[in-house]
Structures are given as structure tokens and as C-alpha cells.
Amino acid sequence: MAKINTVQEAVENIKDGMKIMTAGFLGVGAPLKIIDALAETGVKDLTLIQAVSAHPGETHDIGKLVANKQIKKFVGAHIGTCPEIQEQYKAGTLEVEFIPMGTVVECIRAGGAGLGAVVTPTGVGTVLEEGREKMVIDGKEYLVYPPIKADVAIIKGYKADKLGNIQYRGTTKGTNTIMALAADLVIAEVDEIVEAGEIAPDSVGTPGILVDIIVKGDSLEARGKYFEDLWIRTKKMK
């Protein structure tokens, strides 16, 4: 059964040198409370796996971890929206492994499913070929990507019941569901925690057997206001 922890208790499970996964898209559908709490710790040398980087405006979301120099390697599709990652990458202080967005998601899915590789034509004929095995199947070239797993997955849901079953809503339906299968420890930040039985079985996106820790984050309304204010501030910066 999943434990209900405070944000501070949850981040105590993340140690130096771990591989962590987070979900979300430029902060939307991301576990912001846990990321903020992790940014206040001294944990360092983390490998961060996320399909996309952070919001292009003020330092936000995973950008806080990068700004604090807690990340030694970023694995994802791009860094163009996160000035902090760009600066450290150019300076040679942060390693980046570029994997196309759809491919990195499939690599995580393969890690959770116990598959041996993802074989895809995406990236053939580009710099992504460098250092990767190539296969020819029926006369067509493919690149071979290994599965991706992590020590900790930090996922974001809409609701959790006290057994750990997670319901998703809107953008939280993204990569959260597959990351829950591909990590040794799963921490779920949710808007609301309800009693067992209050989430209909056909609304469960991640079953409680996959979730180790539940954390209560901001309400749906509070998150909406947060992003409304963020977009306004970002426009004023331009």
C-alpha cells in the first residue's frame, strides 16, 4: 500500500547520483511541489530523464534543479526552451543525451515492459546516429535505442485514493502513466487525496500497486492560477 508523505519526506528518498524521471510539458502536468522541494535540498549529480526541458521564461520546473547545478546529465528531446540547460551544456558542465520525443517515451515504455530495445528509423541520417547501433531490416535502416529505467519516477496525477490508485486529467495523461512502470520507486504528487473506492475502477490510470508514495500538491484551482500568472510574467519579459 502506498504511503502518504509530506513533500519533504518524499524528497528524502532521492539521493546523490540517482536517475530520476519527471513528467509534464514545460511544467504543465508536472510535479512542481516535489521539484521545488528537491531544489531546496543538497542532492546533486542527478541524471534527469524527461521528454522535454523547462519553460522558456523565468526559472521554473526542472530549470530550478539545473540552475542549482543538481543535474549532471539530462536525457530528453530538446533543451531549447531552458536557458539554464543551454548555458551549462555549452560550458561543458552538464551532459545532454538527445533522444527524439517519441523515441524517449518508447524507451521508457520498453524499460517498464522489460523489452530489450527500441528499434526506430527516427534519427537515421542525422547526428543521432553517432554512437548508436544500426540495423537493416527488409532493406530499411533503423537505429537501436536501449530501454530507459530510473531509480525514482516523480509523477503527477489529478487524484489518488489512499490505496495509491491514480486518476489523471488533461495533460497529466502524458508520460506519467508509463514512467510509473519504469522506476524502482514511484512518488506521485496529486491535487487531491480521497478515500479508497472514490475513484471509479475505469478511471484509474495507474494502479496503486505501482505507487510507493503519495504527496498532496496544490489544488487544481491553485495550479491554474499559478500558470496564469506565469504566462503573464513571461509575456512581460519579452
C-alpha positions in Angstrom: 0.0 0.0 0.0 1.3 3.5 -0.9 2.4 5.8 2.0 1.0 9.3 2.3 4.0 11.6 2.9 4.7 15.2 3.1 6.7 16.8 0.2 9.8 17.0 2.4 9.5 13.3 3.5 9.1 12.3 -0.1 12.2 14.0 -1.4 14.3 12.4 1.3 14.2 9.2 -0.9 16.2 10.9 -3.6 19.9 10.6 -3.1 23.1 11.8 -4.8 23.8 10.2 -8.2 20.3 8.8 -8.7 18.5 8.6 -12.0 15.1 10.3 -11.8 12.2 10.7 -14.2 9.7 13.5 -14.2 6.8 14.1 -16.5 4.9 17.2 -17.7 5.3 19.6 -20.7 7.1 22.8 -19.9 5.8 22.5 -16.3 2.2 21.7 -17.2 1.2 18.4 -15.8 4.5 18.3 -13.8 5.0 17.5 -10.1 6.0 21.1 -9.2 5.8 20.9 -5.5 8.2 18.0 -5.3 10.6 19.6 -7.8 10.5 22.8 -5.7 11.3 20.8 -2.6 14.1 18.9 -4.3 15.6 22.2 -5.4 15.9 23.1 -1.7 17.9 20.1 -0.8 21.6 19.5 -1.3 21.1 16.4 -3.6 23.4 16.5 -6.6 24.8 14.6 -9.5 21.4 13.5 -10.7 20.5 12.2 -14.1 17.2 13.7 -15.2 15.0 11.9 -17.7 12.2 14.0 -19.2 10.7 14.2 -22.7 11.1 18.0 -22.9 13.0 20.6 -20.9 11.6 23.5 -18.9 9.5 26.6 -19.5 11.3 29.3 -21.7 10.5 32.2 -19.4 11.6 32.5 -15.8 13.4 29.7 -14.0 10.7 27.2 -13.4 10.0 23.5 -13.1 13.2 21.4 -13.7 15.0 24.6 -14.6 15.4 25.2 -10.8 17.3 21.9 -10.4 19.6 22.8 -13.3 20.1 26.3 -12.0 21.2 24.8 -8.7 23.6 22.5 -10.6 22.0 19.5 -9.1 21.8 17.8 -12.5 24.8 16.2 -14.1 23.0 14.7 -17.1 19.8 15.5 -19.0 18.1 12.9 -21.2 15.4 14.2 -23.4 14.3 15.6 -26.8 15.4 19.2 -26.6 16.9 21.9 -24.4 15.9 24.9 -26.5 13.3 26.1 -24.0 15.5 26.0 -20.9 18.2 28.7 -20.8 19.8 27.1 -17.7 20.4 23.8 -19.5 21.7 25.5 -22.6 24.2 27.5 -20.7 25.6 24.6 -18.8 25.6 22.4 -21.9 27.6 24.9 -23.8 30.0 25.3 -20.9 30.6 21.6 -20.8 29.3 21.3 -17.2 26.2 19.3 -18.0 25.9 16.3 -20.3 22.9 16.0 -22.6 21.7 12.9 -24.4 19.4 13.9 -27.1 16.6 11.3 -27.9 13.7 12.3 -30.1 10.5 12.9 -28.1 8.5 9.9 -29.3 11.5 7.7 -29.1 12.4 8.6 -25.5 8.8 7.9 -24.5 9.1 4.5 -26.2 12.4 3.8 -24.5 10.8 4.4 -21.1 7.8 2.2 -22.1 10.3 -0.5 -23.1 12.1 -0.2 -19.7 8.8 -0.7 -17.9 7.8 -3.6 -20.1 11.1 -5.4 -19.8 11.9 -5.1 -23.5 15.4 -5.2 -24.8 15.4 -2.2 -27.2 13.5 0.3 -29.3 14.2 -0.1 -33.0 13.2 3.0 -35.0 14.0 4.8 -38.2 13.8 8.2 -36.4 17.2 9.8 -36.4 18.7 7.8 -39.3 21.0 10.1 -41.4 21.3 12.7 -38.6 23.8 13.3 -35.8 21.7 11.0 -33.6 23.4 8.1 -35.4 26.7 8.8 -33.5 27.4 6.0 -31.0 24.3 4.1 -31.8 23.9 0.6 -33.2 22.2 0.5 -36.6 20.2 -2.4 -38.0 18.9 -3.1 -41.5 15.5 -4.8 -41.7 13.9 -5.5 -45.1 16.3 -3.1 -46.7 15.5 -0.2 -44.3 17.9 1.3 -41.8 16.9 1.6 -38.1 18.6 2.9 -35.0 18.7 0.9 -31.8 18.0 2.6 -28.5 18.3 0.8 -25.2 15.4 0.8 -22.7 15.3 3.5 -20.1 14.7 2.9 -16.4 15.2 5.1 -13.3 15.7 4.9 -9.6 12.8 7.2 -8.9 9.9 8.4 -11.0 8.1 11.5 -9.8 4.7 11.5 -11.5 1.8 14.0 -11.4 -1.8 12.9 -11.1 -5.2 14.6 -10.5 -6.5 12.4 -7.7 -5.1 9.5 -5.6 -7.1 7.3 -3.3 -5.5 6.0 -0.1 -4.5 2.8 -1.8 -2.4 4.7 -4.3 -4.6 4.4 -7.3 -4.1 7.4 -9.5 -6.6 9.2 -11.7 -5.3 11.6 -14.4 -6.8 14.6 -16.0 -5.8 16.6 -19.1 -2.1 16.9 -19.7 -1.3 14.7 -16.7 -2.3 11.8 -19.0 1.0 12.3 -20.9 4.1 10.4 -19.8 3.1 9.9 -16.2 1.5 6.6 -16.8 4.5 4.9 -18.5 7.0 6.3 -16.0 5.2 4.6 -13.2 6.3 1.3 -14.7 9.9 2.1 -15.3 11.3 3.1 -11.9 12.2 1.3 -8.7 10.4 3.9 -6.5 7.3 5.9 -7.7 6.3 9.1 -6.0 3.0 10.6 -7.0 2.1 14.2 -6.5 -1.7 14.8 -6.8 -4.2 17.6 -6.4 -6.4 15.6 -4.1 -6.3 12.5 -1.9 -9.6 10.7 -1.5 -10.8 7.6 0.3 -10.5 4.1 -1.3 -13.4 3.4 -3.6 -14.0 7.1 -4.6 -12.1 6.7 -7.9 -14.1 4.5 -10.3 -12.1 1.5 -11.5 -12.3 2.5 -15.1 -10.9 6.0 -14.2 -7.7 4.5 -12.7 -4.7 5.5 -14.9 -2.0 4.0 -12.7 -2.9 1.2 -10.2 -1.9 1.5 -6.6 0.4 -1.5 -6.8 2.8 0.6 -8.8 2.8 3.6 -6.5 5.0 3.8 -3.4 4.4 7.4 -2.0 1.6 9.9 -2.4 2.1 13.6 -1.8 -0.6 16.2 -1.7 0.2 19.1 -4.0 -1.7 22.3 -4.9 -5.3 22.1 -5.8 -6.4 22.2 -9.5 -7.6 25.8 -9.0 -4.3 26.9 -7.4 -2.3 25.4 -10.2 -4.5 27.1 -12.8 -3.8 30.5 -11.1 0.0 29.7 -10.9 0.2 29.1 -14.7 -2.0 32.1 -15.5 0.4 34.3 -13.5 3.4 32.6 -15.1 2.3 33.3 -18.6 1.6 36.9 -17.7 5.1 37.3 -16.3 6.6 35.6 -19.3 4.9 38.0 -21.7 6.2 41.0 -19.8 9.8 39.6 -20.1 9.6 39.7 -23.9 
